[in-house]
Every structure is written in C-alpha cells, then in structure tokens.
Amino acid sequence: MTDEILYFEDIEVGDSIDFGPLTVSREETVAFAAEFDPQPFHLSDEAAATTHFGTISASGWHTTALFMKMFVTEIQKHPGRQAASLGAMGVDELRWLRPVRPGDTLRGRSEVIDKKASQSRPEMGIVRNKVTILNQDDQPVLTMIPIAMWRTRPAR
C-alpha cells in the first residue's frame, strides 16, 4: 500500500474497502448495554428468553460502534487515506437486519456509491458509501450509508 494521500479526486464510485474480522464478546455486549442501552434483553439471557430474541443480543448501537472500530482500524493501516478523511456529516438508511450475539464474528465492506464536490467548501468533497456488516454465516446484520467529507487536492 502507498502512503500517498488519497484525495477526493482519487476516489471513484465503485471503490471498496473490506475490514474486520472482529469477534463479539459477551462481556463487551453486556458492558456496552449496561452503559448505553440498558434494555433487559441486552443484559441477560433470562430477560431475552421472554422476547423474540431468545438469547442475549448486542444493542444495535453496539453493532454500529463495532463497525466504526473495524473500519477505523483498517483505515489507520493506510495513512494516506486517513490523512484526507475529514469526518462524517451523518448516516442515512441505518438498518439493523438481524441480532448480533456474543460469539459472532463480524466483517464488513464499504463501497463508494456517490460523490460530489462541495458547493460551499471547495477544500472538500462529499462521499457516500454503502456499508454492509456480515456475520460468520455471511448474513448481513447491518447496512447504512455514511456521508463522509474528504479533503480535495490542494491547488498548485
């Protein structure tokens, strides 16, 4: 991999990046839920048994945070890509498609689906990606479309 900066102009619709894997632990699942989403079916098998989940499942917000952990870990392997990233403006179409359970191993892919130059900020462009997170059975557990800002190539 090159360390050259990957500017907005270098990004093409259809470009993709794979990331992961990451195995979800019971301890992390319960700790995340206890702090951020303390619903009973995220905290105990007994409570989950009385719901459609059947057994403890990760909070959707935890699954989303795990995406970010895997994605940033991958991006940090490519300093030129990270150097041009300016953060995100939000997320469209976030969907939690099936429960994530302790012991699941997740991986993902982010594919560029759209890009446009900013009309008000010439130093950046906007890139939309379709993110899909899969479990160990290749079943999608999460999809979303992050809206990211990327540095444009400086004028010479």
PyMOL commands that place a pseudoatom at each C-alpha (Angstrom):
pseudoatom trace, name=CA, resn=MET, resi=1, chain=A, elem=C, hetatm=0, pos=[0.000, 0.000, 0.000]
pseudoatom trace, name=CA, resn=THR, resi=2, chain=A, elem=C, hetatm=0, pos=[1.091, 3.507, -0.701]
pseudoatom trace, name=CA, resn=ASP, resi=3, chain=A, elem=C, hetatm=0, pos=[1.178, 6.266, 1.872]
pseudoatom trace, name=CA, resn=GLU, resi=4, chain=A, elem=C, hetatm=0, pos=[0.254, 8.870, -0.761]
pseudoatom trace, name=CA, resn=ILE, resi=5, chain=A, elem=C, hetatm=0, pos=[-2.745, 10.927, 0.251]
pseudoatom trace, name=CA, resn=LEU, resi=6, chain=A, elem=C, hetatm=0, pos=[-5.965, 9.688, -1.287]
pseudoatom trace, name=CA, resn=TYR, resi=7, chain=A, elem=C, hetatm=0, pos=[-7.809, 12.907, -2.115]
pseudoatom trace, name=CA, resn=PHE, resi=8, chain=A, elem=C, hetatm=0, pos=[-11.468, 13.309, -3.039]
pseudoatom trace, name=CA, resn=GLU, resi=9, chain=A, elem=C, hetatm=0, pos=[-10.482, 13.439, -6.719]
pseudoatom trace, name=CA, resn=ASP, resi=10, chain=A, elem=C, hetatm=0, pos=[-8.843, 10.000, -6.436]
pseudoatom trace, name=CA, resn=ILE, resi=11, chain=A, elem=C, hetatm=0, pos=[-11.997, 8.308, -5.148]
pseudoatom trace, name=CA, resn=GLU, resi=12, chain=A, elem=C, hetatm=0, pos=[-14.205, 6.588, -7.725]
pseudoatom trace, name=CA, resn=VAL, resi=13, chain=A, elem=C, hetatm=0, pos=[-17.742, 5.273, -7.480]
pseudoatom trace, name=CA, resn=GLY, resi=14, chain=A, elem=C, hetatm=0, pos=[-17.389, 1.512, -7.027]
pseudoatom trace, name=CA, resn=ASP, resi=15, chain=A, elem=C, hetatm=0, pos=[-14.194, 1.700, -4.952]
pseudoatom trace, name=CA, resn=SER, resi=16, chain=A, elem=C, hetatm=0, pos=[-14.452, -0.515, -1.891]
pseudoatom trace, name=CA, resn=ILE, resi=17, chain=A, elem=C, hetatm=0, pos=[-12.607, -1.430, 1.255]
pseudoatom trace, name=CA, resn=ASP, resi=18, chain=A, elem=C, hetatm=0, pos=[-13.014, -4.584, 3.343]
pseudoatom trace, name=CA, resn=PHE, resi=19, chain=A, elem=C, hetatm=0, pos=[-12.469, -4.590, 7.095]
pseudoatom trace, name=CA, resn=GLY, resi=20, chain=A, elem=C, hetatm=0, pos=[-12.619, -6.881, 10.097]
pseudoatom trace, name=CA, resn=PRO, resi=21, chain=A, elem=C, hetatm=0, pos=[-12.939, -9.521, 11.349]
pseudoatom trace, name=CA, resn=LEU, resi=22, chain=A, elem=C, hetatm=0, pos=[-13.930, -8.879, 14.934]
pseudoatom trace, name=CA, resn=THR, resi=23, chain=A, elem=C, hetatm=0, pos=[-15.478, -11.380, 17.347]
pseudoatom trace, name=CA, resn=VAL, resi=24, chain=A, elem=C, hetatm=0, pos=[-18.136, -10.046, 19.699]
pseudoatom trace, name=CA, resn=SER, resi=25, chain=A, elem=C, hetatm=0, pos=[-17.660, -10.962, 23.350]
pseudoatom trace, name=CA, resn=ARG, resi=26, chain=A, elem=C, hetatm=0, pos=[-20.386, -11.431, 25.926]
pseudoatom trace, name=CA, resn=GLU, resi=27, chain=A, elem=C, hetatm=0, pos=[-18.558, -9.166, 28.380]
pseudoatom trace, name=CA, resn=GLU, resi=28, chain=A, elem=C, hetatm=0, pos=[-18.384, -6.291, 25.868]
pseudoatom trace, name=CA, resn=THR, resi=29, chain=A, elem=C, hetatm=0, pos=[-22.016, -6.826, 24.841]
pseudoatom trace, name=CA, resn=VAL, resi=30, chain=A, elem=C, hetatm=0, pos=[-23.270, -6.570, 28.410]
pseudoatom trace, name=CA, resn=ALA, resi=31, chain=A, elem=C, hetatm=0, pos=[-20.906, -3.705, 29.339]
pseudoatom trace, name=CA, resn=PHE, resi=32, chain=A, elem=C, hetatm=0, pos=[-21.969, -1.623, 26.330]
pseudoatom trace, name=CA, resn=ALA, resi=33, chain=A, elem=C, hetatm=0, pos=[-25.646, -2.261, 27.016]
pseudoatom trace, name=CA, resn=ALA, resi=34, chain=A, elem=C, hetatm=0, pos=[-25.294, -1.514, 30.739]
pseudoatom trace, name=CA, resn=GLU, resi=35, chain=A, elem=C, hetatm=0, pos=[-23.819, 1.900, 29.959]
pseudoatom trace, name=CA, resn=PHE, resi=36, chain=A, elem=C, hetatm=0, pos=[-25.599, 2.962, 26.763]
pseudoatom trace, name=CA, resn=ASP, resi=37, chain=A, elem=C, hetatm=0, pos=[-28.681, 0.783, 26.084]
pseudoatom trace, name=CA, resn=PRO, resi=38, chain=A, elem=C, hetatm=0, pos=[-29.744, -0.938, 29.309]
pseudoatom trace, name=CA, resn=GLN, resi=39, chain=A, elem=C, hetatm=0, pos=[-32.689, -2.856, 27.948]
pseudoatom trace, name=CA, resn=PRO, resi=40, chain=A, elem=C, hetatm=0, pos=[-33.148, -6.221, 29.686]
pseudoatom trace, name=CA, resn=PHE, resi=41, chain=A, elem=C, hetatm=0, pos=[-32.736, -8.333, 26.520]
pseudoatom trace, name=CA, resn=HIS, resi=42, chain=A, elem=C, hetatm=0, pos=[-29.235, -6.882, 26.064]
pseudoatom trace, name=CA, resn=LEU, resi=43, chain=A, elem=C, hetatm=0, pos=[-28.290, -7.617, 29.668]
pseudoatom trace, name=CA, resn=SER, resi=44, chain=A, elem=C, hetatm=0, pos=[-29.439, -11.154, 30.475]
pseudoatom trace, name=CA, resn=ASP, resi=45, chain=A, elem=C, hetatm=0, pos=[-30.382, -14.391, 28.789]
pseudoatom trace, name=CA, resn=GLU, resi=46, chain=A, elem=C, hetatm=0, pos=[-33.324, -14.762, 31.156]
pseudoatom trace, name=CA, resn=ALA, resi=47, chain=A, elem=C, hetatm=0, pos=[-34.846, -11.452, 30.065]
pseudoatom trace, name=CA, resn=ALA, resi=48, chain=A, elem=C, hetatm=0, pos=[-34.025, -12.120, 26.409]
pseudoatom trace, name=CA, resn=ALA, resi=49, chain=A, elem=C, hetatm=0, pos=[-35.746, -15.519, 26.640]
pseudoatom trace, name=CA, resn=THR, resi=50, chain=A, elem=C, hetatm=0, pos=[-39.074, -13.720, 27.098]
pseudoatom trace, name=CA, resn=THR, resi=51, chain=A, elem=C, hetatm=0, pos=[-38.641, -11.802, 23.832]
pseudoatom trace, name=CA, resn=HIS, resi=52, chain=A, elem=C, hetatm=0, pos=[-38.312, -12.615, 20.143]
pseudoatom trace, name=CA, resn=PHE, resi=53, chain=A, elem=C, hetatm=0, pos=[-34.502, -12.518, 20.615]
pseudoatom trace, name=CA, resn=GLY, resi=54, chain=A, elem=C, hetatm=0, pos=[-34.494, -15.713, 22.690]
pseudoatom trace, name=CA, resn=THR, resi=55, chain=A, elem=C, hetatm=0, pos=[-30.955, -15.095, 23.960]
pseudoatom trace, name=CA, resn=ILE, resi=56, chain=A, elem=C, hetatm=0, pos=[-28.896, -12.037, 24.746]
pseudoatom trace, name=CA, resn=SER, resi=57, chain=A, elem=C, hetatm=0, pos=[-28.154, -9.826, 21.730]
pseudoatom trace, name=CA, resn=ALA, resi=58, chain=A, elem=C, hetatm=0, pos=[-25.970, -6.798, 21.212]
pseudoatom trace, name=CA, resn=SER, resi=59, chain=A, elem=C, hetatm=0, pos=[-27.526, -3.372, 21.073]
pseudoatom trace, name=CA, resn=GLY, resi=60, chain=A, elem=C, hetatm=0, pos=[-27.818, -2.084, 17.522]
pseudoatom trace, name=CA, resn=TRP, resi=61, chain=A, elem=C, hetatm=0, pos=[-25.786, 0.898, 18.694]
pseudoatom trace, name=CA, resn=HIS, resi=62, chain=A, elem=C, hetatm=0, pos=[-23.069, -1.501, 19.859]
pseudoatom trace, name=CA, resn=THR, resi=63, chain=A, elem=C, hetatm=0, pos=[-23.084, -3.146, 16.429]
pseudoatom trace, name=CA, resn=THR, resi=64, chain=A, elem=C, hetatm=0, pos=[-22.733, 0.299, 14.860]
pseudoatom trace, name=CA, resn=ALA, resi=65, chain=A, elem=C, hetatm=0, pos=[-19.825, 1.102, 17.193]
pseudoatom trace, name=CA, resn=LEU, resi=66, chain=A, elem=C, hetatm=0, pos=[-18.175, -2.204, 16.250]
pseudoatom trace, name=CA, resn=PHE, resi=67, chain=A, elem=C, hetatm=0, pos=[-18.416, -1.161, 12.595]
pseudoatom trace, name=CA, resn=MET, resi=68, chain=A, elem=C, hetatm=0, pos=[-16.573, 2.037, 13.460]
pseudoatom trace, name=CA, resn=LYS, resi=69, chain=A, elem=C, hetatm=0, pos=[-13.905, 0.136, 15.381]
pseudoatom trace, name=CA, resn=MET, resi=70, chain=A, elem=C, hetatm=0, pos=[-13.269, -2.266, 12.490]
pseudoatom trace, name=CA, resn=PHE, resi=71, chain=A, elem=C, hetatm=0, pos=[-13.384, 0.467, 9.846]
pseudoatom trace, name=CA, resn=VAL, resi=72, chain=A, elem=C, hetatm=0, pos=[-11.038, 2.875, 11.639]
pseudoatom trace, name=CA, resn=THR, resi=73, chain=A, elem=C, hetatm=0, pos=[-8.611, 0.029, 12.410]
pseudoatom trace, name=CA, resn=GLU, resi=74, chain=A, elem=C, hetatm=0, pos=[-8.451, -0.710, 8.668]
pseudoatom trace, name=CA, resn=ILE, resi=75, chain=A, elem=C, hetatm=0, pos=[-8.168, 2.959, 7.644]
pseudoatom trace, name=CA, resn=GLN, resi=76, chain=A, elem=C, hetatm=0, pos=[-5.307, 3.508, 10.092]
pseudoatom trace, name=CA, resn=LYS, resi=77, chain=A, elem=C, hetatm=0, pos=[-3.312, 0.895, 8.172]
pseudoatom trace, name=CA, resn=HIS, resi=78, chain=A, elem=C, hetatm=0, pos=[-3.349, 3.339, 5.216]
pseudoatom trace, name=CA, resn=PRO, resi=79, chain=A, elem=C, hetatm=0, pos=[-2.065, 6.724, 6.447]
pseudoatom trace, name=CA, resn=GLY, resi=80, chain=A, elem=C, hetatm=0, pos=[-2.701, 8.395, 3.079]
pseudoatom trace, name=CA, resn=ARG, resi=81, chain=A, elem=C, hetatm=0, pos=[-6.360, 7.503, 3.228]
pseudoatom trace, name=CA, resn=GLN, resi=82, chain=A, elem=C, hetatm=0, pos=[-6.739, 8.677, 6.798]
pseudoatom trace, name=CA, resn=ALA, resi=83, chain=A, elem=C, hetatm=0, pos=[-4.905, 11.947, 6.045]
pseudoatom trace, name=CA, resn=ALA, resi=84, chain=A, elem=C, hetatm=0, pos=[-7.665, 13.044, 3.662]
pseudoatom trace, name=CA, resn=SER, resi=85, chain=A, elem=C, hetatm=0, pos=[-10.608, 11.988, 5.816]
pseudoatom trace, name=CA, resn=LEU, resi=86, chain=A, elem=C, hetatm=0, pos=[-12.397, 14.955, 7.371]
pseudoatom trace, name=CA, resn=GLY, resi=87, chain=A, elem=C, hetatm=0, pos=[-15.070, 13.078, 9.322]
pseudoatom trace, name=CA, resn=ALA, resi=88, chain=A, elem=C, hetatm=0, pos=[-18.708, 12.480, 8.530]
pseudoatom trace, name=CA, resn=MET, resi=89, chain=A, elem=C, hetatm=0, pos=[-21.860, 14.561, 8.200]
pseudoatom trace, name=CA, resn=GLY, resi=90, chain=A, elem=C, hetatm=0, pos=[-24.209, 11.777, 9.223]
pseudoatom trace, name=CA, resn=VAL, resi=91, chain=A, elem=C, hetatm=0, pos=[-25.659, 8.433, 8.233]
pseudoatom trace, name=CA, resn=ASP, resi=92, chain=A, elem=C, hetatm=0, pos=[-28.607, 7.582, 6.003]
pseudoatom trace, name=CA, resn=GLU, resi=93, chain=A, elem=C, hetatm=0, pos=[-30.598, 4.368, 5.956]
pseudoatom trace, name=CA, resn=LEU, resi=94, chain=A, elem=C, hetatm=0, pos=[-29.156, 2.712, 9.073]
pseudoatom trace, name=CA, resn=ARG, resi=95, chain=A, elem=C, hetatm=0, pos=[-30.684, -0.747, 9.379]
pseudoatom trace, name=CA, resn=TRP, resi=96, chain=A, elem=C, hetatm=0, pos=[-30.113, -3.488, 11.940]
pseudoatom trace, name=CA, resn=LEU, resi=97, chain=A, elem=C, hetatm=0, pos=[-31.117, -6.565, 9.964]
pseudoatom trace, name=CA, resn=ARG, resi=98, chain=A, elem=C, hetatm=0, pos=[-30.646, -9.377, 12.466]
pseudoatom trace, name=CA, resn=PRO, resi=99, chain=A, elem=C, hetatm=0, pos=[-29.394, -9.770, 16.017]
pseudoatom trace, name=CA, resn=VAL, resi=100, chain=A, elem=C, hetatm=0, pos=[-25.687, -9.837, 16.757]
pseudoatom trace, name=CA, resn=ARG, resi=101, chain=A, elem=C, hetatm=0, pos=[-24.897, -12.247, 19.559]
pseudoatom trace, name=CA, resn=PRO, resi=102, chain=A, elem=C, hetatm=0, pos=[-21.864, -12.920, 21.729]
pseudoatom trace, name=CA, resn=GLY, resi=103, chain=A, elem=C, hetatm=0, pos=[-19.519, -15.196, 19.797]
pseudoatom trace, name=CA, resn=ASP, resi=104, chain=A, elem=C, hetatm=0, pos=[-20.489, -13.793, 16.386]
pseudoatom trace, name=CA, resn=THR, resi=105, chain=A, elem=C, hetatm=0, pos=[-17.588, -12.786, 14.166]
pseudoatom trace, name=CA, resn=LEU, resi=106, chain=A, elem=C, hetatm=0, pos=[-18.262, -9.680, 12.099]
pseudoatom trace, name=CA, resn=ARG, resi=107, chain=A, elem=C, hetatm=0, pos=[-16.607, -8.279, 8.985]
pseudoatom trace, name=CA, resn=GLY, resi=108, chain=A, elem=C, hetatm=0, pos=[-17.617, -5.590, 6.569]
pseudoatom trace, name=CA, resn=ARG, resi=109, chain=A, elem=C, hetatm=0, pos=[-17.320, -3.797, 3.292]
pseudoatom trace, name=CA, resn=SER, resi=110, chain=A, elem=C, hetatm=0, pos=[-17.699, -0.132, 2.428]
pseudoatom trace, name=CA, resn=GLU, resi=111, chain=A, elem=C, hetatm=0, pos=[-18.359, 0.724, -1.223]
pseudoatom trace, name=CA, resn=VAL, resi=112, chain=A, elem=C, hetatm=0, pos=[-18.467, 4.222, -2.725]
pseudoatom trace, name=CA, resn=ILE, resi=113, chain=A, elem=C, hetatm=0, pos=[-21.914, 4.813, -4.230]
pseudoatom trace, name=CA, resn=ASP, resi=114, chain=A, elem=C, hetatm=0, pos=[-21.829, 8.572, -4.864]
pseudoatom trace, name=CA, resn=LYS, resi=115, chain=A, elem=C, hetatm=0, pos=[-19.527, 11.574, -4.669]
pseudoatom trace, name=CA, resn=LYS, resi=116, chain=A, elem=C, hetatm=0, pos=[-19.914, 15.271, -5.246]
pseudoatom trace, name=CA, resn=ALA, resi=117, chain=A, elem=C, hetatm=0, pos=[-17.817, 18.367, -4.804]
pseudoatom trace, name=CA, resn=SER, resi=118, chain=A, elem=C, hetatm=0, pos=[-18.965, 20.700, -2.068]
pseudoatom trace, name=CA, resn=GLN, resi=119, chain=A, elem=C, hetatm=0, pos=[-20.541, 23.864, -3.469]
pseudoatom trace, name=CA, resn=SER, resi=120, chain=A, elem=C, hetatm=0, pos=[-19.735, 25.943, -0.380]
pseudoatom trace, name=CA, resn=ARG, resi=121, chain=A, elem=C, hetatm=0, pos=[-16.419, 24.413, 0.735]
pseudoatom trace, name=CA, resn=PRO, resi=122, chain=A, elem=C, hetatm=0, pos=[-14.015, 23.911, -2.206]
pseudoatom trace, name=CA, resn=GLU, resi=123, chain=A, elem=C, hetatm=0, pos=[-11.458, 22.282, 0.094]
pseudoatom trace, name=CA, resn=MET, resi=124, chain=A, elem=C, hetatm=0, pos=[-13.687, 19.230, 0.474]
pseudoatom trace, name=CA, resn=GLY, resi=125, chain=A, elem=C, hetatm=0, pos=[-15.954, 16.812, -1.311]
pseudoatom trace, name=CA, resn=ILE, resi=126, chain=A, elem=C, hetatm=0, pos=[-18.747, 14.584, -0.083]
pseudoatom trace, name=CA, resn=VAL, resi=127, chain=A, elem=C, hetatm=0, pos=[-18.575, 10.797, -0.482]
pseudoatom trace, name=CA, resn=ARG, resi=128, chain=A, elem=C, hetatm=0, pos=[-21.453, 8.416, 0.248]
pseudoatom trace, name=CA, resn=ASN, resi=129, chain=A, elem=C, hetatm=0, pos=[-20.678, 4.747, 0.916]
pseudoatom trace, name=CA, resn=LYS, resi=130, chain=A, elem=C, hetatm=0, pos=[-22.875, 1.687, 1.285]
pseudoatom trace, name=CA, resn=VAL, resi=131, chain=A, elem=C, hetatm=0, pos=[-21.664, -0.228, 4.342]
pseudoatom trace, name=CA, resn=THR, resi=132, chain=A, elem=C, hetatm=0, pos=[-22.628, -3.831, 4.919]
pseudoatom trace, name=CA, resn=ILE, resi=133, chain=A, elem=C, hetatm=0, pos=[-21.659, -5.764, 8.050]
pseudoatom trace, name=CA, resn=LEU, resi=134, chain=A, elem=C, hetatm=0, pos=[-21.861, -9.560, 7.819]
pseudoatom trace, name=CA, resn=ASN, resi=135, chain=A, elem=C, hetatm=0, pos=[-21.714, -12.253, 10.473]
pseudoatom trace, name=CA, resn=GLN, resi=136, chain=A, elem=C, hetatm=0, pos=[-19.738, -15.508, 10.285]
pseudoatom trace, name=CA, resn=ASP, resi=137, chain=A, elem=C, hetatm=0, pos=[-22.557, -17.073, 8.249]
pseudoatom trace, name=CA, resn=ASP, resi=138, chain=A, elem=C, hetatm=0, pos=[-22.311, -14.308, 5.611]
pseudoatom trace, name=CA, resn=GLN, resi=139, chain=A, elem=C, hetatm=0, pos=[-25.670, -12.946, 6.743]
pseudoatom trace, name=CA, resn=PRO, resi=140, chain=A, elem=C, hetatm=0, pos=[-25.976, -9.157, 6.711]
pseudoatom trace, name=CA, resn=VAL, resi=141, chain=A, elem=C, hetatm=0, pos=[-26.540, -7.791, 10.210]
pseudoatom trace, name=CA, resn=LEU, resi=142, chain=A, elem=C, hetatm=0, pos=[-26.238, -4.058, 9.483]
pseudoatom trace, name=CA, resn=THR, resi=143, chain=A, elem=C, hetatm=0, pos=[-26.392, -1.739, 6.485]
pseudoatom trace, name=CA, resn=MET, resi=144, chain=A, elem=C, hetatm=0, pos=[-26.005, 2.020, 6.359]
pseudoatom trace, name=CA, resn=ILE, resi=145, chain=A, elem=C, hetatm=0, pos=[-24.887, 4.876, 4.153]
pseudoatom trace, name=CA, resn=PRO, resi=146, chain=A, elem=C, hetatm=0, pos=[-22.350, 7.142, 5.871]
pseudoatom trace, name=CA, resn=ILE, resi=147, chain=A, elem=C, hetatm=0, pos=[-21.864, 10.604, 4.363]
pseudoatom trace, name=CA, resn=ALA, resi=148, chain=A, elem=C, hetatm=0, pos=[-18.166, 11.447, 4.631]
pseudoatom trace, name=CA, resn=MET, resi=149, chain=A, elem=C, hetatm=0, pos=[-16.151, 14.570, 3.921]
pseudoatom trace, name=CA, resn=TRP, resi=150, chain=A, elem=C, hetatm=0, pos=[-12.852, 14.202, 2.051]
pseudoatom trace, name=CA, resn=ARG, resi=151, chain=A, elem=C, hetatm=0, pos=[-10.070, 16.722, 1.515]
pseudoatom trace, name=CA, resn=THR, resi=152, chain=A, elem=C, hetatm=0, pos=[-9.672, 17.906, -2.096]
pseudoatom trace, name=CA, resn=ARG, resi=153, chain=A, elem=C, hetatm=0, pos=[-6.289, 18.111, -3.764]
pseudoatom trace, name=CA, resn=PRO, resi=154, chain=A, elem=C, hetatm=0, pos=[-4.653, 21.454, -2.957]
pseudoatom trace, name=CA, resn=ALA, resi=155, chain=A, elem=C, hetatm=0, pos=[-4.259, 23.916, -5.818]
pseudoatom trace, name=CA, resn=ARG, resi=156, chain=A, elem=C, hetatm=0, pos=[-0.713, 24.114, -7.141]
for i in range(1, 156): cmd.bond("trace and resi %d" % i, "trace and resi %d" % (i + 1))
show_as sticks, trace
zoom trace
